[in-house]
Amino acid sequence: MKTNLLSIILLSCLFFSCKNNTSLPEVTQVPFKVSDSDKYGMMNVDGSILFEDEFDQLPSIAVNGIFTVKNKQEELEYFKADKKPKQITETSYIDGGYYTEGVIPVVKPERPISFIDKNGKELFVLGTFEGKRIQWVNAYFSDGLMMFVTEEGKRGYINSKGQVVIKPIFDIAFPFNEKVAIVGEKVSGEEYVKLSIIDCSGKKIGDLKSLKEASSWNNMYSDEIFTSGNKAFNKKGELIFRSPSKWKILLSYNEGYTMFQDDNDECGITNKKGEVVIRAKYNRGTRNIGNYFVGVDYSDSKYSLSFLDDNENRVEKLEDIENFSLFTANKCIVQEENEYYFIDESGKALDKNNYSFIYTPSLESSFWYANSLFLAYIQKENLSSMKMVKSDYYPSQEAISSVLNVLNTRGVGNIQMGMSLQAAMKYYNMGDSDKHSYDYWDNFEGIEGIGNLKTNYRIQFNDYISDYSGYNYNTTIRHIIINIDRSEVTCSNAEKRLYDAAINYLKNIGFTKTGHTDDWMDEEWDIYSNDKYSYYIAVNKDGSKLCLESK
């Protein structure tokens, strides 16, 4: 869907249906406002108001009656969706997921992922599995399982007690739905992955042999079918029917139907046999809603909605619409002249109430996930069928040690203070001398430690490295600067954690602080010394550089 449907993400019109056999979480309440001047309240998915005018910040959707609101520190606070919403615990979290299977994955600063119940009680911590740190979990359970990712990038699944049910052996893995999940393993020597279908025990029940990749959004079975491109597969990985060549894409199935888009970017409806039910003549999409269908056209920044029966007879038409969404299986929302109101599945107004705001998914996400209101919201917020919750535990001391253990009494690894250029070139290929003409500095390759921490070495010589006649082999090393690259370290407060770890490492090998300078290379440095070492070490203010200077 290269043109129309990819641009749909910019639009606010949407469709989705909740009536299905999905095992995915259920949205119970969504944020809304009665008027623009109000604070946010929460509305039940049946359209009744739970409470209004309560929160300054936009709440999340509520899943199984629990939602979050960000505080002034941008941390998550969890609330029960009651008429008088109550925070479940005074603790706030830097990351967290949804209340499913009786637990919520949450993250405190500098801590691994833990799981709490609906009263805020911590039940267990998800730290490591077989010696490997667990870095991520999906934000929700489905079919009783939650996908997790180790520090090595391997995927597996846990149950709601934190027990590993399916070991992390997969290179890609997606949430379960309808008792199956799609997983993938890299093929040696190839750029693609081998996609398979597994059951809830991890047993492979089929292969998707004709597919070489899976998208971040379309990666689950829905209504017993998985669609990719214009193909539809059963749970054994077998092709169900052959689509006409002019069909470019099939979206996920819901209640026996799905949308197809042809090579003219026109959209229609097909059933599970691949038979056309609604012809392709709508430029923004089609979806089944309850016992009807809706076709959407877009022109002059407005939408036109045609509500159809299964014979393609139009039973209602709404024009000049700003926004449209299917709210439940038989209830929709229309936005017209900046007001939201409810209509039924045939397009008729349900009552005279209106609202200034109701939080809804994007049109694109609701098309993709017509089987799940929950996934429609997840896709809108994360551009994926998953919301990943990240551990904030980081082994800062271990990581720093892994890149600083090259320090010895005379230098860094094989590079020693006072070493001649000729001797240093035994360990580093510096290329043609023209590259270094009249330079005093050169960059040497460092090492890659654990936790995505890396280093490189900037070496200063006492005299120029080369001139027009070639290398100055007799010049000697004056300074070695260890640059610590923490750009791929994504934990909170990484700078301070790694700075503290570096200072602690120096102290552990016998260095003590002996001085300070404010003006070397336009930076502040603390100076450390150890009588057993032939050099001083200066550490800059943020700990990203350690400079060795001969005594």
N, C-alpha and C positions, 0 to 999 in steps of 0.2 A: 504494500500500500504506500507508494512512493509520493503521491501528491496529496489528494484530499484528506485521507485518514491520518497521515502523519501531521498535517496541519491542524487537525482537530484539537490537539492538546492546547492550542491557544484559545479555544472556544470554551464557553461555560455551559453549553447545552449538554444534557446527559441522559442516558438510559441505563437502567439496571433492574434486575429481578431477583427476589430473594426466595421464590418458591422453587425449591429443587431438593435433590438428595445429597447436597454437599455436606461434608464433615467439617467445613470451615467455620471459624467463629462467627457469632451473630452480633450485629450492631443492635444495641437496645435503645440508645438515645443519641441525638445529634445536637450541636449548638445552633442557636437561633437568636434573633432579636425581634421584639414586637415593633419597635420604632428605632430610628437611627440614634436617638439620644440615649437609648437604654444601654445597660451593660448586657453581657451575654447570659442567656439562660440555656436550659436543655429541654428538648422536645422528645417525647417517646416516638418510636417509629410508626405508631398508629396515628400520629398527628396530634395527640393530646399533649398539653403542656405539663411538664413535671415541675419546673420552677423557672422564673424569669428574673432578669435584671440583677444578676448576682456577681459576675466576674468581669474585671476589666480586660483580662487577657482571654484570647480565644481558647476555649477548652478543646481537648481532643474529642473524637467520637468516644462514646461509652461502649465497651464490650462486656457483656454479661454484667452490666450495672456498675462498672468501674471506669472512671475516666481520669485524665490528668490535666493540670493547668501549670504553666510555667510561672515561677516566682520571679522576683526582681533580679535574682542571680542567674536566671535562665535555667534553673534546675526544675525537675519534675516533682510536683506534689500530687499524690493520688487521693481521689475522692470517691465516696459512694454516691451513686446517682439516686438520691432521695429528695423528697420535697424540700428538706433542709439539708443541702449537701454537707457532708462531714468528711474532713480529712482523715484517712485511715491510720496515718501515723505522722508524727511531727517530723520525721526524717524526710529529706528531699534527696533526689537522685540525679546524677549527671546523665544517666541514660536509663531506658526502661522499655518494657514491652506491654503486652495486654494480658488481661485476666482471663486465662483459659486453663481448663483442667484443674481449677482450684488454686493456681499459682500464678505469680507474675515475675518475670525476669527483671532484675533491677541492678544498677551499678552505683556504688558509692565511690567517691574520689580515691584513687590509688588502690582500688580493691578489685578482686575478680568478680565475675557475675554471680550474684546470689539470687535466691528465689524466696519470695514472701507470700503469705496467704492474704486474704482480703481484709484482714485486720492489721496487716503490717508486720506480722511475726515472721522472722527469718527462719526458713525451714532447712535450707542446705545451701552450700556454696559449690559452684562448679569451677574447680581450679585446674586440674590436670587430668589427663587420661593416658595411662601407660607412659608417664614421664613427659608428655607433651602438653604444653599449656593450651587451654581452650580459650581462643581469642574472641569468638563470635558465637551468638546463637540467633536463630530467627526469633522474632518477637512474639510468636504464638505457636500453640500446639494445634495440630490437626490430625485426626485419626489417633489421638493420644500420643503423638510423636512430635518432637521438635528437632529441626536440623541444627547441627553445631559445626564449627570449623576450628581446627587446631592451628597452632602456630606454623605448621608446615603447609597449611592450606588444604588439608584433607578433611572431607566431610563425612559425618555420620549422624546418628539420631539418638536422642535420649527420651526417656519417659518422664512423667511428671514428678517422679521421685529423684530425678537426677541420675538414674542408672542408664548406662549405655546399652541400648537394645541392638543397634546396628553399628558396628565398628566403623571408625573413620578411614575408609579405604577408597573413597570416591574423590575425583578431582572436581566434579561439579555434582550438585544434588539440589533438589527442589522439594517444596513441601508436599506432604501426602494429601491426597483427596480421593475419596471413594475407594479407600484401602490400597491405593497404589501410589508410587512416586517414580519420577523420571530421574535417573542418575547417569553419570558419565565417567569414563576412565580414559586417560590419554593413551593414544596408540604410539608405541615406540617408533621414533623416526618420522612421525607424521604430525601435522599441525592440528588435526581434528581430534575429537573425542568420540569414543564408541558409546552410544546412548542405549540404555537398557531400561526396562520396567521392573521394579521390585515390589514385593508385597510387604506387609508390616513386620514380617520376620526378617526381611532383608533378602529373601529368596528371589532370584531372578525368574520372572515369568514370561519375559518376552524381550525382543530387541527391536529397536527402531533403525533398521539397517540402512534405509535410504536417506537418513538424516545425518549430517555431520556436525550440527551445532543446535543449541537450544537458546531461545531468546530469554532476556531477563523478565519478560512479562508473560509470554505464552508458554507455560512450562508445566501445566497440570492437566490431568484428565477432568473433564466436566461432562456430565450426562453420559458417562461411559465411553466418551470419545476424546481423543487428543487430536488437535488440528495444528498443522504447521504448513505455512504457505497455502497452497490450494489442496492439500492432502488431508485426509481424515483417517485415523488409525484406531483399531480396537485395542483392548488391553493385552493382546498377544503381540502387538506391533504390526498387525496385518492391515493392509489397505482395505478400507470399507467399500469405497467406490472410487471411480475415476472421474475427476472433475473435468468439465470442458476446458480446453486449453485457454479460452479467453478469460477464465476466472483467475484472478491474481491472488486472492486470499480468502480464507475461511476463518471467521472468528470462532471462539469457543461456543460449544452447544449449550443450550438452555431449554429445558422442557420440549426437546425433540426438534428444535429449530436453531438455525444460526444465520448470520448475515454473510453474504458473499459480495465481493466487489469485482467487477469485470475490468477489462483493459481500457474501457472508456471512463473509468472511475465512477460508474453508476452502481448502485447498491440494491440488492434484492434479498430474498429469503429462500433458503433451501431446507429440506427435511433430512432425516438420517439416511435416506436412500439416494441423496443427491438430486432429488427432484425439485424443480423450481416451484415454490409456493406463491411467492410475490416476485413479480418480474423486476429486473434491474432498471429502475428509472428514477431513483432518488439520489441526489448528488451529495447528501451528507450522511445517509445511512438508513437502515431499517432494522427494526427489532420486534420480536413478539413480546407483548405485554398482556398477561392474563389470557383472555379468550380472543384478543384482538392483535393487530399489528399496527405499527406506526411507521410511516415513511417521512423522512425529513429532508426538506430542501432549504438551501441557504441562498439569499440574494439581497443585495443592498443592505447588508449588516443586520438582516432580520431572518427569522426562521418561519417556515411554513410547515405545519404538522398535519399529515393526512392519516386519520385513524381508519383502519380497514378491517373488514371481516375476512374469513378465509377464502372467499371468492373474489377478493380484491375490490369489493364494493366499499366505497367511502361512506362511513357512518358519521363522520364529523371532520371538520377542517378548521384549524386555528391558524391565523395569519398575524404577521407583524409581532412575533414572539421574540423576546430578548433571551429567554433561557427556558429549558424544559428538562425535567428529570422524572424518571420512574422512581418512586420512593419506596413502595412495597410492590408485591405482585399485582395488585389491582388498584393502586393509588399513585398518582403522579403529581408533580409540582410544576407549575408554570410561573415564569417571571415575566411580567408585563408592566411596563412603565414603572420599573424599579420596585414593584411589589410582587411578592410570592403568594400563590394561593394553590389550593388542592383541586385536582380534577380526577375523575375516575378513569378506568382503563379505556373507555370509549371516547374520552376527551371532554366530558361534561363536568361543569363545576360542581363540587360537592357541597360547599357552603359559601357564606359571604365573608369569611375571615380572610385576612391577609397579613403578611409579615414583611418587615423591611429586609430581613436576611435569614437565610437557612443555609448552613454549611453543606455543600454538595460536592461530589467528585467531578472531575473533568469529563467532558463528553468522550474523549478517547478511552479513558480508563473504564468508564461505565459500559462502553461498547465491548471492550475486551473481556470484561468480567460481568457479563449479564447474569451469570449464575451466582454472583456474590456481591452484595453491597459492601461487605467488609473489604474484599480485595479491590473493589473500585476505589475506595478511599486510600488503601495502601498504595495502589498504583499512582494515584494523584500525588501523594506526598513523597514517594520514594522512587518513582519511575521503575517499579519492579513489583513482582508479586510477594516480595519479602521486605520486611523491615528488620535490619540487622542491629542487634544490641551488642555493643563492643565492651569487652573487659577493659578496665582501666588499670589492671595490674601490669606493671612493667618491671622486669628484673634489672633495675638500673645499675646496681652494684655488679651484678654478673656481666651485664653488657659492657660497662666501663672497663672491667677487668679484662674482658676478651680483646679489647683494642689497646689497652695500656700495658699488657703483660710483655710487650716487646721492649719495655724500658730495661736497660741493664746499666751497670756502673759506668760504662763508657759511651753509651749512646742509645740508639733505637735500632734494635735488631742488629743487622750487619753494618749499619751506618754509624760510624763513631765520630765523636767530636774531635776536630783536628785532623781528620782523615783527608788525604789528598784527593783531588778530583780523579786522578788516574786510578786510585784504589777504589773509589766509589763506583766508577764505571764498570767494575767487575760485577756489580750487582744490579745496576740500572743501565738500560740502553738509552742513551741520550740523543741518538741520531746524529745528523750532520751538525757540525760546529756552527754553521751559519745561523741556526735557530737560536743560538745563545750569544751572539756577538755583543760583547761589552755588557752582558748581563751579570749581575751578582747573585741572582736568585734562580732557582729552578724547582719545579714541582715533581716530586717522586710519588710513585704509587704507594698507597697505604694498604690497609687490610680491611676486610669485612668481618665484623664481629657478630655477636648474637643480637637479637632484637632489632634488626635493621639498622644497626649502628655501624658507621663506616668512618675511615680516616684517610687522609692523604698527608704527605709530608712536603712542606715548603722549606727548601734548603738554601741557606745563605752562605756564600763563600767569602773569604777574606779579600779576594781580588776578582777581577772579571773572569768569566768562565772561558771565553774565547775572544779572538780578534780576527782580523783579516787573514792571519797566517795559520789559524787553526786553534785547537784547544790549548788552554793554559793548564797543563796537567799538574803543575805544582801548587796551584791554589788549594787552600784547605777549608774545611767546613768550620764556619764560625757559629751559626745558629741552625737549629732544627726546630721548626714549628710543626707540631702535630695539630692539624685541623680536624676537629671532630664534627662529622656530618650527621646531624640528627634530623634531617629533613623528612625522613621516612618513619620517624618515631612519632606516633599519633596519640599517645596517652596525654592526659591532662597534666599541666605543670611540668612538662618534659624538661624544660631548661633548668629549673631549680633541682629537679630530681637528679639529673645527670651531673650538674655542677657539684651537688653535695656528694654524689658517688665518687667523682673524680678527686675531690679533696680528701675524702675518706681513704681512697686507694693510696694516695701519696703518703698520708699519715701512716697507713699500715705498713708501708715499705720503708718507713723511717724518716720521711721528710717533715720538717717543721717550718712554719712561716717565720721568715727573718726580715722581711722588708716589703715596701710598696712603692710603686711609681705611678705617676698620673699621666705621663706625657710620652711614652714610647709608642711609636706608630699610631699616635692619636688615640690611645686607649689606656685604660687603667689596668694595672697588673699587680697581683700579689706575688711575692717572691718566696720560694721555698728552697730549703737546702738540706743536704744529707752528707755528712763527712765521708761516707763510703763511696759517694758518686763524684765523678770528675766535673760535674756541671751543676748549675742552678736550674731550677724550673720556675718560670713565670707563668701564672695562670691569669687569663684576662677576665673581665668582670662577669661575663655570662658563661664562662667555662667552655667556650667553643674552641679555644686555642691554648695549647701548652707549648711554651717556648723554652728550648734548652740552650743555655749559654755556658761556654767553658769557664771554669774558675780561673 
